[in-house]
Amino acid sequence: MLNLIDCNKSGVVLISEFEKVLHRLKTFLSREELKILYSQYQEGNDSVNYNRISKDYDFHKRSFDRMHK
């Protein structure tokens, strides 16, 4: 879902967009959990690298492919 709003396919989206997607996916993190996540994956003042999060937490496409085999 994040790749759909990442127009330039950089793997980075605005934090506000990231939080909207989390909410749509019914993934609710506390402010403290978000703070920890952003301390590791924030880029600049207002963006987060969802590509690194996906790889570090094994959410990237290949992991989903393995689940369906």
Residue, then its C-alpha position, 0 to 999 in steps of 0.5 A: m500500500l505504501n508503494l502506491i503513494d510513493c510516486n518516485k519509488s524511493g522507498v520513503v514517504l511522509i510520516s503523515e502518510f505512513e501513519k494514515v496507512l497504518h491506521r487503514l491497515k488497523t495497525f495501531l502503535s503508541r506514540e512511544e512505539l512510533k517514536i522508537l520506529y522513527s528514531q531508526y527509520q526517519e529520513g529528514n524532518d518529515s519522512v520515513n523509509y518504509n523500504r528499510i522497515s519492510k526489509d528489516y521486519d521481513f515484510h517485503k514481497r518475498s516473505f509474503d510469497r513464502m507464506h503462500k507456497 
